[in-house]
């Protein structure tokens, strides 16, 4: 402590004498003194000490003005780029040290108490404190500062701070006093902490059917609706010039982000939906503002799997959501809204017949067709992020469309739904085929998209009244290939992809769908044309090495291979190396597999056993298990 005091004295003397000391040697030693003295740490210690109550009783105005000066210093230390390297010292300031009224976190809570905000100086102090938190979080969000971020999260997970922030959500607190940083801080505090989230939502309720009135979900819903009421008095086009409107929009978007994080399990999601959460979101995003729409639709997507979402609570909201997605299609800056909206639609219509009817009655199929046309071909997008987003939008739209293709609803006039219109639009099919063969850019979203496209074609082939004969006559404009040619490209691409835990299942699903679709095409279209189209692919039998494959997949691979050899017998010699693979399946418990193996073995020449064994040992086969 004495050494630190000496450094401080030497540094202060150096600052006083620098400009009046021409001696270079003296200046050298003065510079050393300034370097050795950590003035930032000294300032932080002063700020901490200054926020403590004085031993003598002083009027409140004294403290308010003193805090203003001290917090201004701390704000500048977190704001300026030159002092940013010392942020770690500010983080240390929040470490639990005294665990009492003089703990820095406790002193900060005194500054931001909502009941003190009527005082002009204390209101200013609270704003500066929230600015400081905002600066800290912005700095710590950099991936390079992950460890420091974890330290800060641990330091400020302080019950009194948590309780103080929650008091800002009280419905009796005037909206102008609700600082948007409160919601940002709450989000930071509860991140990755399931226990805190549950406590905020259920408040010790054991029965988790409906959220209690004191739940934070109800409080946030109230905040959002009160903000929306105030926003209605402002022209949305003035958001950039109107600070009051800008603040209201920021409060709502951050409330949506906080709600998104709170939706961590099915109970929380169902509780939110039962509390009319979806209706609340639709009410607010009806206000024309892109930031609101992005945050609101992102939250809609988060709750789209709710069991409690049904015709009753979607009768009014689903038509609005479909219409709002249509509006966003006309705005390039709202691609995120289209992504979340189509994702919501694809989830909400799954397994719910009345919801499907409602969606179809509100032109959902037309909207999905229009969406896919807008975001294809993918080659139109140059930026990686935009291309990836477009990929997700097409996947979502096709999943929703697939849900409609799986049903066959009689309309009120007794006619059938005109689902054939999709197949009849050759341009639409060309766009999907091109997605199967576009040059790869990002493995995960492209695996998902191509798998979804294959499912679409599978469902088209299964759907009554859609003519199948002309399906193979459609060719794309660039490669001049039909559907089989594009399936081959997608299969060869997927087969060669290195995968991880996240993408392995999608890759396997894609390859399984390739062979299911090829079997369907052979059965319902022109078998010989399909077989000849597969002439150039690697031998499918190489997929059968694993002993953990599904029987149906094994059977489909065997049948496709058999049909290829039937119509392209010249491949038999090169495929004969897989007789050993087939031999392992000869006595399979599934009679259809056993029969398919026998048919294939009759088409393959018998090789010399020694040669057969040698080739098998050196041949690399990808394990799809």
C-alpha positions in Angstrom: 0.0 0.0 0.0 2.9 2.3 0.9 4.6 1.5 -2.4 1.4 2.3 -4.3 1.2 5.7 -2.4 4.8 6.5 -3.4 4.0 5.7 -7.0 1.0 8.0 -6.9 3.0 10.8 -5.3 5.8 10.5 -7.9 3.2 10.4 -10.8 1.4 13.5 -9.5 4.7 15.4 -9.2 5.6 14.3 -12.7 2.4 15.6 -14.2 2.8 19.0 -12.4 6.5 19.4 -13.5 6.6 17.9 -17.0 6.2 21.0 -19.0 8.5 23.1 -16.8 11.3 20.4 -16.9 13.6 20.6 -20.0 16.1 18.1 -18.6 15.8 15.0 -20.8 17.1 12.7 -18.1 14.6 14.0 -15.6 11.8 13.6 -18.1 12.9 10.0 -18.6 12.5 9.2 -14.9 9.2 11.1 -14.8 7.9 9.0 -17.7 8.9 5.9 -15.8 6.9 7.1 -12.7 3.8 7.7 -14.9 4.1 4.3 -16.4 4.5 2.5 -13.0 1.5 4.3 -11.5 -1.8 2.6 -12.6 -3.9 5.7 -12.7 -7.0 3.8 -14.0 -7.0 1.5 -11.0 -6.5 4.5 -8.7 -9.5 6.2 -10.3 -11.7 3.1 -9.9 -10.8 2.9 -6.2 -11.7 6.5 -5.8 -15.1 5.9 -7.5 -15.8 2.9 -5.3 -14.9 4.9 -2.2 -16.9 7.9 -3.3 -20.1 6.0 -3.7 -19.9 4.8 -0.1 -22.0 6.8 2.5 -20.0 9.4 4.4 -19.5 9.0 8.2 -21.2 12.4 8.8 -24.8 12.9 7.8 -25.1 15.0 4.6 -28.1 16.1 2.6 -29.2 13.9 -0.3 -28.4 16.6 -2.9 -24.7 16.3 -1.9 -24.6 12.6 -2.7 -26.6 13.0 -5.9 -24.1 15.6 -7.3 -21.1 13.6 -6.0 -22.3 10.5 -7.7 -22.9 12.4 -10.9 -19.2 13.4 -11.1 -17.9 9.9 -10.1 -20.2 8.0 -12.5 -19.2 10.4 -15.3 -15.6 9.4 -14.8 -16.5 5.7 -14.9 -18.7 6.2 -18.0 -15.7 7.8 -19.8 -13.4 5.0 -18.8 -15.8 2.5 -20.5 -16.7 4.7 -23.5 -13.3 5.8 -24.9 -11.2 3.5 -27.1 -8.0 4.6 -25.4 -9.2 3.2 -22.0 -10.9 0.1 -23.4 -7.9 -2.1 -22.6 -8.6 -1.4 -18.9 -12.2 -2.8 -19.0 -10.9 -5.8 -17.1 -10.2 -3.5 -14.1 -13.8 -2.3 -14.3 -15.0 -5.9 -14.3 -13.0 -6.5 -11.2 -14.7 -3.6 -9.5 -17.9 -5.7 -9.6 -16.3 -8.7 -7.8 -17.8 -9.6 -4.5 -15.4 -8.2 -1.9 -17.2 -6.7 1.1 -20.5 -8.5 0.8 -22.3 -5.7 2.7 -23.6 -2.2 2.2 -20.2 -1.2 0.8 -20.0 -3.9 -1.8 -19.7 -2.0 -5.2 -22.7 -4.0 -6.6 -24.8 -2.9 -3.6 -23.7 0.7 -4.1 -24.7 0.5 -7.8 -28.2 -0.8 -6.8 -28.6 2.3 -4.6 -28.0 4.5 -7.6 -30.5 2.8 -9.9 -33.4 2.3 -7.4 -36.6 3.2 -9.3 -38.0 5.2 -6.4 -35.1 7.6 -6.6 -35.7 8.5 -10.3 -37.9 11.5 -9.5 -34.8 13.3 -8.3 -33.2 15.1 -11.3 -29.6 14.3 -10.2 -30.3 10.7 -9.2 -32.2 10.2 -12.5 -29.1 11.3 -14.3 -26.9 9.0 -12.2 -29.1 6.0 -13.1 -28.9 6.8 -16.8 -25.1 7.1 -16.6 -25.0 3.7 -14.8 -27.1 2.1 -17.5 -24.8 3.6 -20.1 -21.9 2.1 -18.3 -23.5 -1.3 -18.3 -24.4 -0.9 -22.0 -20.7 -0.1 -22.8 -19.4 -3.0 -20.8 -21.8 -5.5 -22.4 -21.0 -4.2 -25.9 -17.2 -4.7 -25.2 -17.7 -8.1 -23.7 -19.8 -9.4 -26.6 -16.6 -9.6 -28.7 -15.7 -13.4 -28.9 -12.2 -12.5 -28.0 -13.4 -11.4 -24.5 -15.3 -14.6 -23.7 -13.4 -15.3 -20.4 -13.9 -11.7 -19.2 -17.6 -11.9 -20.2 -17.9 -15.1 -18.1 -16.2 -13.4 -15.1 -18.5 -10.4 -15.4 -21.6 -12.6 -15.6 -20.5 -14.4 -12.5 -19.7 -11.1 -10.7 -23.1 -9.4 -11.3 -25.3 -12.5 -10.6 -26.3 -10.7 -7.4 -29.7 -11.2 -6.0 -30.2 -7.5 -5.0 -29.3 -6.3 -8.5 -31.6 -8.9 -10.0 -34.5 -7.7 -7.7 -33.8 -4.1 -8.4 -34.0 -4.6 -12.2 -37.3 -6.5 -11.9 -38.9 -3.6 -10.1 -38.6 -1.6 -13.4 -41.2 -4.0 -14.9 -43.8 -2.9 -12.3 -47.0 -1.7 -14.1 -47.2 1.4 -11.8 -43.8 2.6 -13.0 -44.2 5.4 -15.6 -42.9 4.1 -19.0 -40.4 7.0 -19.5 -38.5 5.7 -16.4 -38.0 2.2 -17.9 -34.5 2.2 -19.3 -34.0 -0.3 -22.2 -30.7 -1.4 -20.7 -32.7 -3.0 -17.8 -34.0 -5.6 -20.3 -30.6 -6.2 -21.8 -29.1 -6.7 -18.3 -31.8 -9.2 -17.3 -31.2 -11.1 -20.5 -27.4 -11.2 -19.7 -28.1 -12.3 -16.1 -30.4 -15.3 -17.0 -28.4 -16.5 -19.9 -27.7 -20.3 -19.6 -29.3 -20.4 -16.1 -32.4 -22.6 -16.2 -33.1 -22.3 -12.5 -33.4 -18.5 -12.7 -35.6 -18.6 -15.8 -38.0 -21.0 -14.1 -38.1 -18.9 -11.0 -38.9 -15.8 -13.0 -41.7 -17.6 -14.9 -43.3 -19.8 -12.3 -42.5 -18.1 -9.0 -42.4 -21.4 -7.0 -45.6 -22.7 -8.6 -45.5 -26.5 -8.8 -48.4 -26.8 -11.1 -47.1 -25.5 -14.5 -50.3 -25.3 -16.4 -50.8 -21.5 -16.5 -48.3 -18.8 -15.6 -49.2 -17.1 -12.3 -50.1 -13.3 -12.3 -46.8 -12.4 -10.8 -44.8 -14.1 -13.5 -42.3 -12.1 -15.4 -44.0 -13.2 -18.6 -47.1 -11.3 -17.5 -45.0 -8.3 -16.5 -43.2 -8.2 -19.9 -46.5 -8.6 -21.8 -47.8 -5.6 -19.9 -44.7 -3.6 -20.7 -44.9 -4.4 -24.4 -48.6 -3.5 -24.7 -48.2 -0.3 -22.8 -45.3 0.7 -25.1 -47.5 -0.2 -28.1 -50.2 2.0 -26.8 -47.8 4.9 -26.5 -46.3 4.2 -30.0 -49.7 4.5 -31.6 -49.5 8.3 -31.0 -46.4 8.5 -33.1 -45.9 8.3 -36.9 -43.7 5.1 -37.5 -41.9 7.0 -40.2 -40.4 9.4 -37.7 -38.6 6.7 -35.6 -35.1 8.0 -36.6 -35.9 11.6 -35.6 -38.2 10.9 -32.6 -36.1 9.9 -29.5 -39.3 9.0 -27.5 -40.5 6.6 -30.2 -37.0 5.2 -30.7 -36.8 4.4 -27.0 -40.2 2.8 -27.0 -39.2 0.6 -30.0 -36.0 -0.4 -28.2 -37.9 -1.4 -25.1 -40.2 -3.6 -27.0 -37.5 -5.3 -29.1 -35.5 -6.0 -26.0 -38.5 -7.3 -24.2 -39.1 -9.7 -27.2 -35.5 -10.8 -27.0 -35.8 -11.4 -23.3 -39.0 -13.4 -23.8 -37.2 -15.4 -26.5 -34.5 -16.4 -24.0 -37.1 -17.3 -21.4 -38.8 -19.8 -23.7 -36.4 -22.5 -22.7 -38.7 -25.5 -22.5 -42.2 -26.6 -23.6 -43.8 -25.6 -20.3 -42.6 -22.0 -20.7 -43.7 -21.9 -24.3 -47.1 -23.2 -23.6 -47.5 -20.9 -20.6 -46.7 -17.9 -22.8 -49.1 -19.0 -25.5 -51.9 -19.6 -23.0 -51.3 -16.1 -21.7 -52.3 -14.8 -25.2 -48.6 -14.2 -26.1 -49.1 -14.8 -29.8 -51.9 -12.3 -30.0 -49.8 -9.8 -28.1 -46.9 -10.2 -30.7 -49.3 -9.8 -33.6 -50.8 -6.7 -32.1 -47.4 -5.1 -31.7 -45.8 -6.1 -35.0 -48.8 -4.6 -36.8 -47.0 -1.3 -36.1 -44.9 -0.6 -39.2 -41.3 -0.9 -38.0 -38.7 -3.4 -39.3 -36.9 -3.8 -36.0 -40.1 -4.7 -34.2 -41.1 -7.1 -36.9 -37.8 -8.9 -36.8 -37.8 -9.3 -33.0 -41.5 -10.2 -32.9 -41.4 -12.8 -35.7 -38.2 -14.3 -34.1 -40.3 -14.8 -30.9 -43.2 -16.3 -33.0 -40.8 -18.8 -34.4 -39.6 -19.7 -31.0 -43.1 -20.6 -29.8 -44.3 -22.2 -33.0 -44.0 -25.8 -31.6 -46.3 -25.1 -28.7 -48.8 -27.9 -28.0 -51.3 -25.2 -26.9 -51.3 -23.5 -30.4 -54.6 -24.6 -31.9 -57.4 -23.3 -34.1 -58.9 -21.3 -31.1 -55.9 -19.1 -30.6 -54.9 -18.9 -34.2 -58.2 -18.1 -35.9 -57.5 -14.3 -35.7 -53.7 -14.3 -35.6 -52.8 -16.8 -38.4 -54.5 -14.8 -41.2 -52.6 -11.7 -40.0 -49.2 -13.6 -39.9 -49.7 -14.9 -43.4 -50.6 -11.4 -44.6 -47.6 -9.8 -42.8 -45.2 -12.3 -44.4 -46.6 -11.3 -47.7 -45.9 -7.6 -46.9 -42.3 -8.5 -45.9 -41.7 -10.2 -49.3 -41.9 -6.7 -50.8 -39.2 -5.3 -48.5 -35.6 -6.5 -48.9 -34.7 -5.4 -45.4 -37.2 -7.8 -43.9 -35.7 -11.1 -45.2 -35.3 -12.1 -41.5 -39.1 -11.6 -41.0 -39.8 -13.9 -44.0 -37.5 -16.5 -42.5 -39.1 -16.5 -39.1 -42.6 -16.2 -40.5 -42.2 -19.2 -42.9 -40.6 -21.2 -40.1 -43.6 -20.4 -37.8 -46.0 -21.4 -40.6 -44.3 -24.7 -41.3 -44.3 -25.7 -37.6 -47.8 -24.5 -36.8 -49.6 -26.4 -39.6 -47.8 -29.7 -38.9 -50.2 -32.4 -37.5 -53.1 -29.9 -37.1 -55.8 -30.5 -39.7 -58.0 -27.5 -38.8 -55.0 -25.1 -38.8 -54.0 -26.4 -42.3 -57.5 -25.6 -43.5 -57.4 -22.2 -42.0 -54.0 -21.5 -43.6 -55.1 -22.8 -47.0 -58.2 -20.6 -46.8 -56.0 -17.6 -46.3 -53.9 -18.3 -49.4 -50.9 -19.8 -47.6 -50.1 -22.0 -50.7 -49.9 -19.0 -53.0 -47.7 -17.2 -50.5 -45.3 -20.1 -50.2 -45.1 -20.4 -54.0 -44.4 -16.7 -54.3 -41.8 -16.9 -51.5 -39.9 -19.8 -53.2 -39.9 -18.0 -56.5 -38.5 -14.8 -55.0 -35.6 -16.5 -53.3 -34.5 -18.8 -56.2 -32.2 -19.3 -57.9 -29.8 -19.2 -55.0 -27.0 -18.1 -57.4 -28.7 -14.6 -57.4 -27.4 -14.0 -53.9 -23.7 -13.0 -53.7 -23.3 -12.5 -49.9 -22.8 -15.6 -47.9 -25.2 -14.5 -45.1 -28.0 -13.6 -47.7 -27.5 -16.9 -49.5 -27.7 -18.9 -46.2 -30.8 -16.9 -45.2 -32.5 -17.6 -48.6 -31.6 -21.3 -48.2 -33.4 -21.3 -44.8 -36.5 -19.5 -46.2 -36.8 -22.0 -49.1 -36.5 -24.9 -46.6 -39.2 -23.4 -44.3 -41.5 -22.7 -47.2 -41.1 -26.2 -48.7 -41.7 -27.8 -45.3 -44.9 -25.9 -45.0 -45.9 -26.8 -48.5 -45.0 -30.5 -47.8 -47.5 -30.4 -44.9 -50.2 -29.3 -47.2 -49.3 -31.9 -49.9 -49.7 -34.7 -47.3 -53.4 -33.9 -46.9 -56.4 -34.1 -49.2 -59.1 -31.8 -48.1 -62.5 -31.7 -49.7 -63.5 -28.0 -50.2 -66.9 -26.7 -49.1 -68.3 -27.0 -52.6 -67.4 -30.7 -52.8 -64.4 -30.2 -55.1 -60.9 -31.3 -54.3 -58.1 -28.8 -53.5 -56.2 -27.8 -56.7 -52.8 -29.0 -55.5 -51.8 -29.9 -59.1 -51.2 -26.3 -59.9 -47.8 -26.6 -58.2 -46.6 -29.4 -60.5 -48.0 -27.6 -63.6 -45.7 -24.6 -63.1 -42.5 -25.8 -64.8 -40.6 -22.8 -63.7 -41.3 -23.7 -60.1 -39.9 -27.2 -60.6 -36.9 -25.9 -62.4 -36.1 -23.6 -59.5 -36.2 -26.5 -57.1 -34.1 -28.8 -59.3 -31.4 -26.0 -59.6 -31.2 -25.9 -55.8 -30.3 -29.6 -55.8 -27.3 -29.0 -58.0 -26.1 -25.4 -57.3 -22.5 -25.1 -56.4 -22.1 -25.7 -52.7 -21.5 -22.7 -50.3 -22.4 -23.9 -46.8 -22.9 -27.6 -46.0 -25.4 -27.5 -43.1 -28.2 -25.3 -44.7 -27.7 -26.9 -48.1 -28.0 -30.5 -46.7 -31.2 -29.4 -45.0 -32.6 -27.7 -48.1 -31.8 -30.5 -50.5 -33.3 -33.1 -48.1 -36.5 -31.0 -47.9 -36.7 -30.7 -51.7 -36.4 -34.5 -52.1 -39.2 -34.9 -49.6 -41.3 -32.4 -51.7 -40.9 -34.5 -54.8 -41.6 -37.7 -52.9 -44.9 -36.2 -51.7 -45.8 -35.0 -55.2 -45.4 -38.5 -56.4 -47.6 -39.8 -53.6 -50.3 -37.2 -54.1 -53.4 -38.3 -56.1 -54.5 -36.3 -59.2 -51.1 -34.8 -59.8 -49.9 -36.1 -63.2 -46.5 -37.8 -63.0 -45.9 -38.6 -66.6 -44.5 -35.1 -67.5 -42.3 -34.8 -64.4 -39.2 -36.2 -66.1 -39.7 -34.0 -69.1 -38.9 -30.8 -67.2 -35.3 -29.8 -67.6 -33.4 -26.8 -66.1 -32.3 -24.0 -68.4 -28.6 -24.2 -67.5 -27.6 -27.9 -67.3 -30.4 -29.2 -69.5 -30.9 -32.0 -67.0 -34.1 -33.5 -65.7 -35.0 -34.4 -62.1 -32.9 -37.6 -62.1 -29.8 -35.8 -63.3 -30.2 -33.3 -60.4 -30.8 -36.0 -57.9 -27.5 -37.6 -59.0 -25.6 -34.4 -58.4 -27.2 -33.9 -55.0 -26.4 -37.5 -54.0 -22.8 -37.4 -55.2 -22.3 -34.1 -53.4 -23.8 -35.3 -50.1 -22.0 -38.6 -50.3 -18.6 -36.8 -50.4 -19.3 -34.4 -47.5 -17.5 -34.6 -44.2 -20.0 -34.2 -41.4 -20.1 -33.6 -37.7 -22.6 -34.6 -35.0 -24.9 -31.7 -36.1 -25.1 -32.6 -39.8 -24.6 -36.4 -39.9 -28.3 -37.2 -39.4 -29.3 -34.7 -42.1 -26.8 -36.2 -44.5 -28.2 -39.8 -43.8 -31.7 -38.5 -44.2 -30.9 -36.9 -47.6 -29.3 -40.1 -48.9 -32.2 -42.2 -47.7 -34.6 -39.9 -49.5 -32.6 -40.1 -52.7 -33.2 -43.8 -52.9 -36.9 -43.6 -51.8 -37.5 -41.0 -54.6 -35.6 -43.0 -57.2 -37.8 -46.1 -56.4 -40.9 -43.9 -56.7 -39.8 -42.5 -60.1 -39.0 -46.0 -61.4 -42.4 -47.2 -60.3 -44.5 -44.2 -61.5 -42.6 -42.7 -64.4 -40.3 -44.4 -67.0 -38.1 -47.0 -65.3 -35.6 -47.3 -68.2 -35.1 -43.5 -68.4 -34.5 -43.3 -64.7 -32.0 -46.2 -64.7 -30.1 -44.8 -67.7 -29.9 -41.4 -65.8 -28.1 -43.2 -63.0 -25.5 -44.7 -65.2 -22.6 -42.4 -64.1 -23.1 -42.5 -60.3 -20.8 -44.5 -58.0 -22.0 -48.0 -57.3 -24.8 -47.6 -54.6 -23.9 -50.9 -53.0 -20.9 -49.2 -51.4 -23.5 -47.7 -49.0 -24.3 -51.1 -47.5 -21.2 -51.7 -45.4 -22.7 -50.7 -42.0 -24.8 -53.2 -40.1 -26.9 -50.4 -38.5 -28.8 -49.4 -41.6 -32.6 -49.3 -41.8 -34.1 -52.3 -43.6 -36.1 -50.1 -45.9 -33.0 -48.1 -46.9 -31.1 -51.4 -47.6 -34.0 -52.6 -49.7 -34.3 -49.4 -51.7 -30.5 -49.4 -52.5 -30.7 -53.0 -53.6 -33.7 -52.3 -55.8 -32.3 -49.2 -57.4 -29.0 -51.1 -58.1 -30.9 -54.0 -59.6 -32.8 -51.7 -62.0 -29.6 -50.0 -63.0 -27.9 -53.3 -63.9 -31.1 -54.5 -65.6 -31.0 -51.6 -68.0 -27.2 -50.9 -68.0 -25.7 -54.5 -67.9 -22.3 -53.1 -69.0 -21.8 -51.9 -65.4 -21.8 -55.5 -64.0 -18.1 -56.1 -64.3 -17.1 -53.0 -62.4 -19.8 -53.7 -59.7 -18.8 -57.3 -59.2 -16.3 -56.2 -56.5 -19.4 -55.8 -54.2 -20.4 -59.5 -54.3 -18.9 -59.8 -50.8 -21.0 -57.0 -49.5 -24.1 -58.7 -51.0 -23.0 -62.0 -49.6 -23.4 -60.6 -46.0 -27.0 -59.9 -46.8 -27.9 -63.2 -48.4 -29.5 -64.7 -45.3 -31.2 -61.5 -44.1 -34.3 -61.9 -41.9 -36.2 -59.7 -44.3 -37.4 -61.8 -47.2 -37.7 -58.9 -49.6 -34.0 -58.0 -49.0 -33.0 -61.6 -49.4 -34.9 -61.7 -52.7 -33.4 -58.5 -54.0 -29.9 -59.7 -53.1 -30.5 -62.9 -55.1 -31.6 -60.9 -58.1 -28.5 -58.8 -58.0 -26.1 -61.7 -57.6 -27.5 -63.3 -60.7 -26.6 -60.1 -62.7 -23.0 -59.9 -61.4 -20.2 -62.1 -62.7 -18.4 -64.4 -60.3 -14.9 -63.2 -59.6 -11.8 -65.1 -58.5 -12.1 -65.4 -54.7 -8.6 -64.2 -54.0 -9.0 -61.1 -56.3 -12.4 -60.4 -54.7 -10.9 -60.4 -51.2 -8.0 -58.2 -52.1 -10.2 -55.5 -53.7 -12.6 -55.6 -50.8 -9.8 -55.1 -48.3 -8.4 -52.0 -50.1 -11.7 -50.4 -51.1 -12.7 -47.4 -48.9 -16.5 -47.3 -48.1 -18.2 -44.5 -46.4 -20.0 -45.6 -43.2 -23.5 -44.1 -43.1 -24.3 -45.5 -39.7 
